[in-house]
Amino acid sequence: MMGNASCNTRGMDDLFFSPYHTSTKEPLIQSTSVVHNETRFPFPSLPPEITDRIIDHLHGDLQSLRQCSLVCKVWLPRSRYHYFHSIILGNQSTCRRFVRLLDDNPNVGYCVKELKIFIYFEQPSWLASILPYIAQRLPSVARLHLGGNGLYQALWFRHFNSVQELYMSSCTFETINEFVALLCYLPSLKDMYCSNVLVGDAASLKAPPITTTHPRPALRKLEVLSTRLDSKMFTEWLMEEGMHRSVEEIVLRPLQKYHLVNVGRFVKAIGPSLKRFEIALIALRSQGGFDDVFSTSFSFAPCTQLRSLAFGSPGGYSTKYSTDDPSSRWISSMLSQVTSPFIQDITFWIEDSDIICIRSEEWAPVFSILESEKFRTLKKVYLKLWGESKMLTDALAMFIREKLPRLDREGVLVFVRDERPPLI
């Protein structure tokens, strides 16, 4: 399927084989402007820069874009630009048909800025043979989405040199070597998003060599949600390759104690480059909490340019992942480590199951730290409350205002209700 789930075969044929098709084929009909010129009647027209702006407002309306492509030759390029902005490939017939269209109309490949691939089989042979061919005809793809529960191979993507954002959801990589190889084949990659991704283990890590066409990417953002990945091997590889130096944002939800140790070494290596950090932790009571990790292996002290922090709901994640430690003590431990004088906003995701902890002595250090001089630079503290009872969330908001009088007086506190915490 291409462009959108509602895009059909006839729609694509309209844009490729319209009366103003740009290939060597002759137009099927004459343009209206030519007809009027021949009959010598005045025909008002808008300059192309105005019509382009009008078509821009239709960027999400595929049916209207198809109609615009049929109006005149001048409207066709802009209509195609938006119509083929996002392409979805999910089966062999769609891919082969797309190849034929690209062969007939090479310029369409420059319109594709976002490519979404979904596979639900172990290793579909058609993707291995067709995708590299397609990639060489899509020189402008900036966002690449990989989905489905299929098994992905890095070599399929070795020609996507323009990709800057990589989104992976519910897909599988046989080993961590395949996973890092994919990153190596995307030299322009800046942002990496993983959600429910399964990455297999390997005895040792061996990445593709650095070449003139595939230098190591300079990563800017790492977002890892509910993903199985060897954090020690992965973070050590990133540091050895120097790919950590430009990382400005990290999102990790949820994280276990073992992985927090490895992330701590990574955060220390990033140092002042880190601007935003978001995390949620889960643990068992038998593990004894996180105090030992924060005293030895994890610290925000090197992150002197940190601007933004966000904390996932301890109780919400404990319920979702069936852990028996809903404690939020780790939040105050992290806040106490902050040394950056540039902190501007902090976000707390709060679910019903967190209310008891917030009203207990566990949160007393959190309130004290937030009211301290160290956080005078705060512009906003977002408290995103979600609960079945509005009365409870209203009462909790009042309680928090009482505990943070300065922040409340200065208009720093922002309460957002009816927004479920992102428990993935």
N, C-alpha and C positions, 0 to 999 in steps of 0.2 A: 504494500500500500504506500502511496506517495503523497507528500504534502500534508495530508490529514486523514483521519479515519473516514471522513466523508468524501474524500476525493475518489472519483471513479474513473473507469477507462475512458469514457467519452470526454470527460473533462480534460484529461491529458492530451488527447488527440486534438482538442480544440486549440490548445496552446502550441502544439507542434505543427499542426497542419491547418492553421487558420488561413484566411484569404491573404494574410500578409506574412506568410511563412518566409523566413529569411534564407532558406536553402535555395538551391538552383531551380526548384520547381516554379512554374509560372503561377501567378496569382489566379485563384479560381474566379474572382470577380474584381471589378475595378473599384478603387477607393471612391468614397463620396466626394472628396475634394476634387478629384479629377473630373467626375461627372459634372459638378457645378462649374468648373472652369470651362469645360467644353460648351455648356449652355450659356456661359457668360452672365450668370447670375451671381451677385455678391454673396459670399458665404462667410459669416463671422467665424473666427477661430481664436483659440487661446494659445498663448506661447507654451512650448513644451514644459518649461519649468513650473508653470501653473498646473497643467494636466498631470505632471508627475506628482505634485504635492497632493492632488485630489486622489490619485490612485494609491498613494501612500496610506491614506486613511482607510483604505479597503484591505489592508495587509492581512487581516484575519478572515476575510470573506471570500472563500475560494470560488463560489458561484459567480459573484460579481467580478472577480478577477478574470474568470473565463470569458465573461461577456465583454469586458474591457479589451481583451486581446483581439476581439473580432471587429472592433470599431474602426481602427485604421492602423497603418504600419507604424506610426509614431507612438501609439499606445502599447504596442506589443512588447518591447523590451522591458518597460517598467512593470507590466502585468506579470511577465515571466519572472522578473526579479523577486517579486513577493510570492508568487505561486509556488516556486521551487525553492523557497528559502529553507524549508524543512522537509526532509525525505525520510520515509519509513520503509525499511527492507525487512521482510519477515519470512519469505519463502523463495524457492528457486525460480518459480515462474515470474514473480515480481522483479527479481534481480535481472533475469535474462531480458525481460521486456525493457527495463530501465537501461540496460546496456545498448539495446538497439536504438533507443531514443537518443542516447548520448552520441552514438555513432553518427546518426543522422543530423544531430544538432549539437555540435561540440560546445557552443557558447552557453548552452544551458548549464553545463557543469560549473561555470563561474557563479551562477546564481545560488548554488547550494551552500548554505552556511551552517546547517545543522543536519547531522545524519544519525538516524536511530536504527539500531539493528537488534532484532529479537530472534533468538534461536531456542528451540526446546528439544534438541536432540544432542547426542554426545558430541559428534564431530561431523557436521554436514559437509559432504565433499563439495557440494555446489558453492558453498561460501568460500572454501579454500581456493577454488579456482577462479571465481568471479570477482570477489572483493578486491584483490590487488589490482585487477584490471580497471574496476570502477574508480578506485582511489586515485589513480593517475589522471583521471578525467575530472576530478573534483578538487581543484587547487585552492579553493577558498573555504573549505570546511573548518569552522572554528570550534564547534561543539560536537562531540562524539558521544552517543549514548549506547551502552551495551546492556541488554536485558534478557530476560528469560532464564531458565535453569540449565541452559546448554553449557558445554565445555568449550571455552574460548582458547585460541592459540594466538600468540603474539605475532607470528610471521604474517598473518592476514593483514596486519595494519602497518606494515613497514613503509608504505608510501604516503601515509597521512601526515605530511610534514607541516601542515598549517594548523593542526588541532591545538587549541589553547586550553579547552576545558574538556575533561573526561569524566563522564558519569557512568558508574557501573552499579547495576541493581540486580540482586538475586542471581548473579551468574557465577560460574565456577572456573577456576584455573587449576590444572592438575598439580602444579608445584609452584613454589614461590619464584622459581626461575622464570616460568612463563609470565608471572605477574610483573616482575621487574623488567623483563625483556619488553613487555608492552610499553612501559614508561620510556624505555630507551629508544623505541621506534617512533616516539612522538617528541621530536626535538624542541618544538615550540610550546610544549605543555606548561601551563601555569597553575591550573587548579585541578585537583583530583578529588572526586567524590565517590565513596564506596558505601553501599547500603546492602546489608544482608549478602555479602559476597563471601564465598568459600574459597580459600587459597590453600592448596595442599602443601605439606612439608617437603623438605629436601635435606639431604645430609650436608650439602654445601651449596653455596650460592655462586653461580657463574653467570654474569650478565654479558650481553653482546658487547663487542669492542667499540670504543669511540672512533667514529669516522667523520669525514668532512660533511657527509650528508646526515649523520646521526650523532651530533654532539649531545652531551647530557643536558636535559632540560633544566631550567632554573625555576624550581617550584615556588609558588607563592602561597597556595592554600592547600591544606590537607584536611579532608573531612572523612572520618571513618566511623560508620554507624553499624552496630551489630554485625561485625565482620570477623571471620575467623582468619587470623593472619599471625605468623611468627613475628611478633613485635621486635624482639631482640635482633633477629637476623635482618629485618627490614630497616630498622632505624640505624643500625651499624653500617649497612650498605649505603644508605643515604648520606651518612656523614663521611664515609670513606670516599665517595664520589664527589663530595662537595656540593651536593644538591640541597643541603639544608640552609645554606647561607642566605638565601633570599626568602625563606619561609616567613610570612607575616601573620598567618592565621591558621589555627589548629582547632578542629572540632572532633571530640572523642566521646561517643556515647554508645553504650556504657563501657566502663573500663574496670577490669579486675586488678587486684593488688599486684600480681606478678607483672602485668603490663605497665602499671604506673611507674615501676622502677625503671623500665627501659625508656619510657617517655620522659622521665626525669633527666636522664643523660642527654636525650635529644634536645629538650628545652634548654638545658645548660649550654649545649653547643650552639644553639640558635642565638641565644643572648639578646642583645638589643634589637635584633630584627623583628622579634615577635611583637605584634601589635594587638592581636585578639586571641583569646583562649577560651574555649567552651568545653565543659566536661561534666560527666555524670559517673559516679562510682557505685559499684555493687560489691558486696562482701558477705561472708558468713561470720557469725559471732566467733566461731572457733579460730578464725584467723587473727583475732585480737585487735581489730581496727587498723588504722593507717598511720598511727603516730610514729612508728619506727621508720616508715618510708619517708615521712616528711622531715624527720630529724637527720636522715642520712643520704637519701637518694633523690629527693625531689625538692626543688626550691625555685621561687620566682625571682630570687635576688639578682641573677644575671640579666633579667628582662627589664632593663631600665627604661624602655620606651613603650611599655605595655599601656594600651589605651582602654581595652574593653575585656570584661570577664563575664561568663555566663555559667550558671550551675543548674544541672538537671535535677529533677525531683528525686530525692533519696528514697522516699516512701513509695513513689510511683514505680520506680525501677525495681525496687525490692519485691513489690507485688508481681510485676510482670515477669521477672526472671526467677521467682520462687527462692529468693535468698532471705535469710532470717535476720539481717542486720540493716534496719532502716535508718540507722543513725546518720545525723548530718554534721557530726563533729569535724569531719574532713573539710567542710566549707570554711569554718573559722580558722583551721590550720592553714589553708591556702591564702585566705585574706591576710593573715598575719605575716606572710612571707613577702607580700607586695612591697617593692621598693621604688617603683616608678612614680615620679611626681606628675605624671600626665594622665592618670586614670580619669576617664570621662564618664563611663557608664558601666553598671553592673546589673545583670539580669538574674533573677531567681525564679525558677519554675516550681510552683507549689501546688500539690494535690491534697485532697482531703486527708490522706494518710500522713501528711507532714505536719498537720496542725498541732498534734500533741507535742512533737519535738520543738516546734517554734515557741510554744507557750511554756516550755520547760527551761531549765537552766542551760540546756545545750546551746540555745541561741543567744544567751546573754553575751558571750564573747563576740558574736557577729554584730549585735547592736552596738556594742562598745567600740569595735573597730570602725564601723561605718560612721560613727559620730566623731571619731578622732580627727586630729589635725592632718593626719596622713592622707585622709580622703577628702580634703577641702576642695580638691579640683573636680569632684564629682558633679556632673551636670544632670545625670538622670540615674535613678535606681528603679528598674522595672521589676515589679512583683506581679508575675503572671499567675493568677489564681484560677484554679479549676475545681469545681465541686458540685455535687448534686444539689446542695442546699445553698441558696443565695444568702440566707440569713447567717450561715456559718462563715462564708467568705467575707461578708460585710463586717461581721464581728472581728474576724482576723485582721482585716484592713485597719479597723479602729485600734486594735491592740498594737499593730506595728507602728502606726502613727504616734502612739503614746511612747513607744520605745525609741523612736527616732525623731524627736521634736525639732531638732535643727534642720534636718533634711526635709521634714514636712513643712516647716515654716518658710524655707527657701524655695519651695516648689520643686524639689528634686524627686520626690516620690511619685511614681506613676503606677497606678493599679490597673491591670487589665484582667477582666473577668471573662468567664465562659470561653476560655481558650485552652483546650486540652494540651497538657505537656507533650512534647515530642518524644514519646517513649519508644524510639527505635535506635 
